[in-house]
Amino acid sequence: MNPFQQFINPGQQQYYTQMQQLQSIQYLQYLHLLSTIQNNCTNQQNVQIPSLNPLQQFSLLSQSSQRTIPSAQQPDIRTKKSQSERVLPKQKKENEILKQFSQDQILQELKQFLEYLSKNEVKEMDESEKNRYAILTKIDDSLIDTLINRYQKQKKTKEEQIKFIIRKCFKYLKQKMNLNELTMSAYEIEKVFYKEYFMTDENIEDLIPFRQESSNKTMNNSFLKKIFSSEKFYQGYLEYLENFDEIWDQENTEKIQNMTKQVMKFIASGQIDKISSYKRVPWISSMKQRCYELAVSFKAYHEQEETNKKVKLE
């Protein structure tokens, strides 16, 4: 007995029996319909659907809808196109312009412009001045202004100037020692250099700046006093000052070459806006004199040390 029949009262029993009989008839007709479809598909003849009353047709449609398998969604082929293949209108226009010039032509004019910015504190340029750099202007209207703005935002703090002065001095003295960089690690070279110029009872590792175990985290007054207390380093520093202009110019030339190549990559990839975040911008010429004057002032550390020694002796 169907467990649900216990909820049917005697008055509904006759109606329930009739519904069961009707469902049995519907099921048999449904099987007959499927058999007919299969036979006709095999014989390639038209399917003859038996006549059904509205109630039977609705029942068959309900059962058929429950067995419907949804069709698989076809992927939109438009989404398959990679991001690199999508060219924005402006970028497409720039790429067409780039084809009008050789890479050497663009690099040459770009290098000339960066050299001009390094020698002159340019805040803005009028149209006539921009026209002297016809290739850059044609590539993008904002390219010249973007480069000018990047130079203008360049600010070298006193600490950055001190780092530049001392590091270039160390590099100059290391090159004079003819240390073999192919067989020695950077740390080994540092140890040999510090032992050569700063013979001291202190642990050499403590003296080398910027290392985790170093007592000198910055090139502050304490660090400068220590290194200028060395007579040998002081003499090497005086020689370095005599070559300061040449060392500065060589450093800035390398920075101009590197920035030229990097900006060229930005142009080729349509990412001119990245120029504003480029870090190793060449120094402007007016900064050289200020840096040199600061470097000369460091001689006072040694002179003060010598004065203190004389006082102690007296």
The 8 nearest C-alpha neighbors of each residue, nearest first, counted from 0:
[[1, 2, 4, 3, 5, 6, 7, 16],
 [0, 2, 3, 4, 5, 6, 7, 19],
 [3, 1, 4, 5, 0, 6, 7, 8],
 [2, 4, 1, 5, 6, 7, 0, 8],
 [5, 3, 7, 6, 2, 1, 0, 8],
 [4, 6, 3, 7, 2, 8, 1, 0],
 [5, 7, 4, 3, 8, 2, 9, 11],
 [8, 6, 4, 5, 11, 9, 12, 3],
 [7, 9, 10, 11, 6, 12, 5, 4],
 [10, 8, 12, 11, 7, 13, 6, 14],
 [11, 9, 8, 12, 13, 7, 14, 15],
 [10, 12, 14, 9, 8, 13, 15, 7],
 [13, 11, 15, 9, 14, 10, 16, 8],
 [12, 14, 16, 15, 11, 17, 10, 9],
 [15, 13, 17, 11, 12, 16, 18, 10],
 [14, 16, 12, 18, 17, 13, 11, 19],
 [17, 15, 19, 13, 18, 14, 12, 20],
 [16, 18, 20, 14, 15, 19, 21, 13],
 [19, 17, 21, 15, 20, 16, 22, 14],
 [20, 18, 22, 16, 21, 17, 23, 15],
 [21, 19, 23, 17, 18, 22, 24, 16],
 [20, 22, 18, 24, 23, 19, 17, 25],
 [21, 23, 25, 19, 24, 20, 26, 18],
 [24, 22, 20, 26, 21, 25, 19, 27],
 [23, 25, 21, 27, 22, 26, 28, 20],
 [26, 24, 22, 28, 23, 27, 29, 21],
 [25, 27, 29, 23, 24, 28, 22, 30],
 [28, 26, 30, 24, 29, 25, 31, 23],
 [29, 27, 31, 25, 30, 26, 32, 24],
 [28, 30, 26, 32, 31, 27, 25, 33],
 [31, 29, 27, 33, 32, 28, 34, 26],
 [32, 30, 28, 34, 29, 33, 35, 27],
 [31, 33, 29, 35, 30, 34, 28, 36],
 [34, 32, 36, 30, 35, 31, 37, 29],
 [33, 35, 31, 37, 32, 36, 30, 38],
 [34, 36, 32, 38, 33, 37, 39, 31],
 [37, 35, 33, 39, 34, 38, 46, 40],
 [36, 38, 40, 34, 35, 39, 33, 41],
 [39, 37, 41, 35, 40, 36, 34, 42],
 [38, 40, 44, 42, 36, 41, 43, 37],
 [41, 39, 43, 37, 38, 42, 36, 44],
 [40, 42, 38, 39, 43, 37, 44, 36],
 [41, 43, 39, 44, 40, 38, 37, 45],
 [44, 42, 40, 39, 41, 45, 38, 46],
 [43, 45, 39, 42, 46, 40, 41, 38],
 [46, 44, 39, 47, 43, 40, 36, 42],
 [47, 45, 39, 36, 48, 44, 35, 40],
 [46, 48, 49, 45, 35, 36, 32, 39],
 [47, 49, 46, 50, 32, 35, 36, 51],
 [50, 48, 51, 47, 32, 28, 31, 35],
 [49, 51, 48, 52, 56, 47, 55, 53],
 [52, 50, 55, 56, 49, 53, 54, 48],
 [51, 53, 55, 54, 56, 50, 57, 49],
 [54, 52, 56, 55, 57, 51, 58, 50],
 [53, 55, 57, 56, 52, 58, 51, 59],
 [54, 56, 58, 52, 57, 53, 51, 59],
 [57, 55, 53, 59, 58, 54, 51, 60],
 [58, 56, 60, 54, 55, 59, 53, 61],
 [57, 59, 55, 61, 56, 60, 54, 62],
 [60, 58, 62, 56, 61, 57, 63, 55],
 [59, 61, 63, 57, 58, 62, 64, 56],
 [62, 60, 58, 64, 59, 63, 57, 65],
 [61, 63, 59, 65, 60, 64, 58, 66],
 [64, 62, 60, 66, 65, 61, 59, 67],
 [65, 63, 67, 61, 66, 62, 60, 59],
 [64, 66, 62, 63, 67, 61, 68, 60],
 [67, 65, 63, 64, 68, 62, 61, 69],
 [66, 68, 64, 65, 69, 63, 62, 70],
 [67, 69, 66, 70, 65, 64, 71, 63],
 [70, 68, 67, 71, 72, 66, 64, 65],
 [71, 69, 72, 68, 73, 67, 74, 66],
 [72, 70, 73, 69, 68, 74, 75, 67],
 [73, 71, 70, 74, 69, 75, 76, 68],
 [72, 74, 71, 75, 76, 70, 77, 78],
 [75, 73, 76, 72, 78, 77, 79, 71],
 [74, 76, 77, 78, 73, 79, 72, 80],
 [75, 77, 79, 78, 74, 80, 73, 81],
 [76, 78, 75, 79, 80, 74, 81, 85],
 [79, 77, 76, 80, 75, 81, 74, 82],
 [78, 80, 76, 77, 81, 75, 74, 82],
 [79, 81, 78, 77, 84, 82, 85, 76],
 [82, 80, 83, 84, 79, 85, 78, 77],
 [81, 83, 85, 84, 80, 86, 79, 78],
 [84, 82, 81, 85, 86, 80, 268, 87],
 [85, 83, 82, 81, 86, 80, 87, 79],
 [84, 86, 82, 83, 87, 81, 80, 91],
 [87, 85, 91, 84, 90, 88, 83, 89],
 [86, 88, 90, 89, 91, 85, 92, 269],
 [89, 87, 91, 90, 92, 86, 93, 85],
 [90, 88, 92, 91, 87, 93, 86, 269],
 [89, 91, 93, 87, 92, 88, 269, 94],
 [92, 90, 88, 94, 89, 93, 86, 87],
 [91, 93, 89, 95, 90, 94, 88, 96],
 [94, 92, 90, 96, 95, 91, 138, 97],
 [93, 95, 97, 91, 96, 92, 90, 98],
 [94, 96, 92, 93, 98, 97, 91, 99],
 [97, 95, 93, 98, 94, 99, 138, 92],
 [98, 96, 94, 99, 95, 100, 93, 138],
 [97, 99, 96, 95, 100, 94, 101, 93],
 [98, 100, 97, 96, 101, 95, 94, 134],
 [101, 99, 98, 97, 104, 102, 105, 96],
 [100, 102, 104, 103, 105, 99, 98, 97],
 [101, 103, 105, 104, 106, 100, 97, 107],
 [104, 102, 106, 101, 105, 107, 100, 108],
 [105, 103, 107, 101, 102, 106, 100, 108],
 [104, 106, 102, 108, 103, 107, 109, 101],
 [107, 105, 109, 103, 104, 108, 110, 102],
 [106, 108, 110, 104, 109, 105, 103, 111],
 [109, 107, 111, 105, 110, 106, 112, 104],
 [108, 110, 106, 112, 111, 107, 105, 259],
 [109, 111, 113, 107, 112, 108, 259, 106],
 [112, 110, 108, 114, 109, 113, 115, 107],
 [111, 113, 115, 109, 114, 110, 108, 116],
 [114, 112, 116, 110, 115, 111, 117, 109],
 [115, 113, 117, 111, 112, 116, 110, 118],
 [114, 116, 112, 118, 113, 117, 119, 111],
 [117, 115, 113, 119, 114, 118, 112, 121],
 [118, 116, 283, 114, 115, 119, 284, 113],
 [117, 119, 284, 115, 116, 283, 114, 120],
 [120, 118, 116, 121, 117, 115, 283, 284],
 [119, 121, 116, 122, 118, 283, 117, 151],
 [122, 120, 119, 123, 116, 147, 124, 151],
 [123, 121, 120, 147, 151, 124, 148, 150],
 [124, 122, 121, 125, 147, 144, 148, 143],
 [125, 123, 128, 129, 126, 122, 121, 144],
 [124, 126, 128, 127, 129, 123, 130, 144],
 [125, 127, 129, 128, 130, 124, 131, 136],
 [126, 128, 130, 129, 125, 131, 124, 132],
 [129, 127, 130, 126, 125, 131, 124, 132],
 [128, 130, 126, 131, 127, 132, 124, 125],
 [131, 129, 133, 132, 127, 128, 126, 136],
 [132, 130, 129, 128, 133, 127, 134, 136],
 [133, 131, 130, 129, 134, 135, 136, 108],
 [132, 134, 130, 136, 135, 131, 137, 129],
 [133, 135, 137, 136, 132, 138, 105, 108],
 [136, 134, 138, 137, 133, 132, 139, 142],
 [137, 135, 133, 140, 134, 138, 139, 132],
 [136, 138, 134, 135, 139, 133, 140, 96],
 [139, 137, 135, 136, 93, 96, 134, 97],
 [138, 140, 142, 141, 137, 136, 135, 93],
 [141, 139, 136, 142, 137, 138, 143, 135],
 [140, 142, 144, 139, 143, 145, 136, 271],
 [143, 141, 145, 139, 144, 140, 146, 135],
 [142, 144, 146, 145, 141, 147, 136, 135],
 [143, 145, 147, 141, 146, 142, 148, 123],
 [146, 144, 142, 148, 143, 147, 141, 149],
 [147, 145, 149, 143, 148, 144, 142, 150],
 [148, 146, 144, 150, 149, 145, 151, 143],
 [147, 149, 151, 145, 150, 146, 144, 152],
 [150, 148, 146, 152, 151, 147, 275, 145],
 [149, 151, 147, 153, 148, 152, 146, 280],
 [150, 152, 148, 153, 149, 147, 122, 121],
 [153, 151, 149, 150, 154, 148, 147, 275],
 [154, 152, 150, 151, 149, 155, 280, 282],
 [155, 153, 152, 156, 151, 150, 282, 159],
 [154, 156, 159, 160, 153, 157, 158, 286],
 [155, 157, 159, 158, 154, 160, 161, 153],
 [156, 158, 160, 159, 161, 155, 162, 293],
 [157, 159, 161, 156, 160, 162, 218, 155],
 [160, 158, 162, 156, 157, 161, 155, 163],
 [159, 161, 157, 163, 158, 162, 164, 290],
 [162, 160, 158, 164, 163, 159, 165, 157],
 [163, 161, 159, 165, 160, 164, 166, 158],
 [162, 164, 160, 166, 161, 165, 167, 159],
 [165, 163, 161, 167, 162, 166, 160, 168],
 [166, 164, 168, 162, 167, 163, 169, 161],
 [167, 165, 169, 168, 163, 164, 162, 170],
 [166, 168, 170, 169, 165, 164, 163, 171],
 [167, 169, 165, 171, 166, 170, 239, 164],
 [170, 168, 166, 172, 171, 167, 173, 165],
 [169, 171, 167, 173, 168, 172, 166, 174],
 [170, 172, 168, 174, 169, 173, 167, 175],
 [173, 171, 175, 169, 174, 170, 168, 176],
 [174, 172, 176, 170, 175, 171, 169, 192],
 [173, 175, 177, 171, 176, 172, 170, 178],
 [174, 176, 172, 173, 177, 171, 178, 170],
 [175, 177, 173, 174, 178, 172, 192, 171],
 [178, 176, 174, 175, 179, 173, 180, 172],
 [177, 179, 176, 180, 173, 174, 188, 183],
 [180, 178, 181, 182, 183, 177, 188, 184],
 [179, 181, 183, 182, 178, 184, 185, 188],
 [182, 180, 179, 183, 184, 178, 185, 188],
 [181, 183, 180, 179, 184, 178, 187, 185],
 [184, 182, 180, 181, 187, 179, 188, 185],
 [183, 185, 187, 186, 188, 180, 182, 181],
 [186, 184, 188, 187, 189, 183, 180, 190],
 [185, 187, 189, 184, 188, 190, 183, 191],
 [188, 186, 184, 190, 189, 185, 183, 191],
 [187, 189, 185, 191, 186, 190, 192, 184],
 [190, 188, 186, 192, 187, 191, 193, 185],
 [189, 191, 187, 193, 192, 188, 194, 186],
 [192, 190, 194, 188, 189, 193, 195, 187],
 [191, 193, 189, 195, 190, 194, 188, 196],
 [194, 192, 197, 190, 196, 195, 191, 189],
 [193, 195, 191, 198, 192, 197, 196, 190],
 [194, 196, 192, 193, 197, 191, 198, 190],
 [197, 195, 193, 232, 194, 231, 198, 192],
 [198, 196, 193, 194, 199, 229, 195, 226],
 [199, 197, 194, 196, 195, 200, 193, 229],
 [198, 200, 201, 197, 202, 203, 194, 229],
 [199, 201, 202, 198, 203, 197, 194, 206],
 [202, 200, 199, 203, 205, 206, 198, 204],
 [201, 203, 205, 204, 200, 206, 199, 207],
 [202, 204, 206, 205, 201, 207, 193, 190],
 [205, 203, 202, 206, 207, 213, 212, 190],
 [206, 204, 213, 203, 202, 214, 207, 212],
 [205, 207, 203, 204, 208, 213, 215, 214],
 [206, 208, 204, 205, 213, 203, 210, 209],
 [209, 207, 215, 210, 216, 213, 206, 217],
 [208, 210, 216, 215, 217, 213, 211, 207],
 [211, 209, 213, 212, 208, 207, 216, 215],
 [210, 212, 213, 209, 216, 214, 208, 205],
 [213, 211, 210, 205, 214, 204, 209, 215],
 [214, 212, 205, 210, 215, 211, 208, 204],
 [213, 215, 205, 216, 212, 206, 208, 207],
 [216, 214, 208, 213, 217, 222, 209, 206],
 [215, 217, 209, 208, 214, 213, 218, 210],
 [218, 216, 219, 215, 209, 208, 222, 158],
 [219, 217, 222, 223, 162, 220, 215, 216],
 [218, 220, 222, 217, 221, 223, 215, 158],
 [221, 219, 223, 222, 224, 218, 225, 300],
 [220, 222, 224, 219, 223, 225, 218, 215],
 [221, 223, 225, 219, 220, 224, 218, 215],
 [224, 222, 220, 226, 225, 221, 227, 219],
 [225, 223, 221, 227, 222, 226, 300, 220],
 [226, 224, 222, 228, 223, 227, 221, 229],
 [225, 227, 223, 228, 224, 229, 222, 197],
 [228, 226, 301, 229, 224, 225, 233, 300],
 [227, 229, 225, 226, 301, 224, 304, 230],
 [230, 228, 227, 232, 231, 226, 197, 233],
 [231, 229, 233, 232, 228, 234, 227, 301],
 [230, 232, 234, 233, 229, 196, 235, 197],
 [231, 233, 235, 229, 196, 234, 230, 236],
 [234, 232, 236, 230, 235, 231, 227, 229],
 [233, 235, 237, 231, 236, 232, 230, 238],
 [234, 236, 232, 238, 233, 237, 239, 231],
 [235, 237, 239, 233, 234, 238, 232, 240],
 [238, 236, 240, 234, 239, 235, 233, 241],
 [237, 239, 235, 241, 236, 240, 234, 242],
 [238, 240, 236, 242, 237, 241, 243, 168],
 [241, 239, 243, 237, 242, 238, 236, 295],
 [240, 242, 238, 239, 243, 237, 244, 236],
 [243, 241, 239, 240, 245, 244, 246, 238],
 [242, 244, 240, 246, 245, 241, 247, 239],
 [245, 243, 247, 246, 242, 248, 241, 287],
 [244, 246, 248, 247, 242, 243, 249, 250],
 [247, 245, 243, 249, 244, 248, 250, 242],
 [248, 246, 244, 250, 245, 249, 243, 251],
 [247, 249, 251, 245, 250, 246, 252, 244],
 [248, 250, 252, 246, 247, 251, 245, 253],
 [251, 249, 247, 253, 248, 252, 246, 254],
 [250, 252, 254, 248, 253, 281, 249, 255],
 [253, 251, 249, 255, 254, 250, 248, 256],
 [254, 252, 256, 250, 251, 255, 257, 249],
 [253, 255, 251, 257, 281, 252, 256, 258],
 [256, 254, 252, 258, 253, 257, 281, 259],
 [255, 257, 259, 253, 254, 258, 252, 260],
 [258, 256, 254, 260, 259, 255, 253, 261],
 [257, 259, 261, 255, 260, 256, 262, 254],
 [258, 260, 256, 262, 257, 261, 110, 255],
 [261, 259, 263, 257, 258, 262, 256, 264],
 [260, 262, 258, 264, 263, 259, 257, 265],
 [263, 261, 265, 264, 259, 260, 258, 266],
 [262, 264, 266, 260, 261, 265, 267, 259],
 [265, 263, 267, 261, 262, 266, 268, 260],
 [264, 266, 270, 262, 271, 268, 263, 267],
 [265, 267, 263, 269, 264, 268, 271, 270],
 [266, 268, 264, 265, 269, 263, 94, 270],
 [269, 267, 265, 270, 266, 264, 271, 90],
 [268, 270, 266, 267, 90, 271, 265, 93],
 [271, 269, 265, 272, 268, 273, 266, 267],
 [270, 272, 265, 273, 266, 274, 269, 142],
 [271, 273, 270, 274, 275, 145, 265, 276],
 [274, 272, 275, 271, 276, 270, 277, 265],
 [273, 275, 277, 272, 276, 271, 262, 146],
 [274, 276, 273, 149, 277, 272, 145, 148],
 [275, 277, 274, 273, 278, 149, 272, 279],
 [278, 276, 274, 275, 279, 273, 280, 149],
 [279, 277, 280, 276, 275, 153, 274, 149],
 [280, 278, 277, 281, 254, 258, 257, 282],
 [279, 281, 278, 282, 254, 258, 277, 150],
 [282, 280, 254, 251, 255, 279, 283, 117],
 [283, 281, 117, 280, 284, 251, 286, 287],
 [282, 284, 117, 286, 285, 118, 281, 119],
 [285, 283, 118, 286, 287, 117, 282, 119],
 [286, 284, 287, 283, 288, 289, 118, 120],
 [287, 285, 289, 284, 288, 283, 290, 282],
 [286, 288, 290, 284, 285, 289, 291, 283],
 [289, 287, 291, 290, 286, 285, 292, 284],
 [288, 290, 286, 292, 291, 287, 293, 285],
 [291, 289, 287, 293, 288, 292, 286, 294],
 [290, 292, 294, 288, 293, 289, 287, 295],
 [291, 293, 295, 289, 294, 290, 288, 296],
 [292, 294, 290, 296, 291, 295, 289, 297],
 [295, 293, 291, 296, 292, 297, 290, 164],
 [296, 294, 292, 297, 293, 298, 291, 240],
 [295, 297, 293, 298, 294, 299, 292, 300],
 [298, 296, 299, 295, 294, 300, 293, 301],
 [299, 297, 296, 300, 301, 295, 302, 227],
 [298, 300, 302, 297, 301, 296, 303, 295],
 [301, 299, 303, 298, 302, 297, 224, 227],
 [302, 300, 304, 227, 303, 299, 298, 228],
 [301, 303, 299, 305, 304, 300, 306, 298],
 [304, 302, 306, 300, 301, 305, 299, 307],
 [303, 305, 301, 307, 302, 306, 228, 300],
 [306, 304, 302, 308, 303, 307, 301, 309],
 [305, 307, 303, 309, 304, 308, 302, 310],
 [306, 308, 310, 304, 305, 309, 303, 311],
 [307, 309, 305, 311, 306, 310, 304, 312],
 [310, 308, 312, 306, 311, 307, 313, 305],
 [309, 311, 307, 313, 308, 312, 306, 305],
 [310, 312, 308, 309, 313, 307, 306, 305],
 [311, 313, 309, 310, 308, 307, 306, 305],
 [312, 310, 311, 309, 308, 307, 306, 305]]
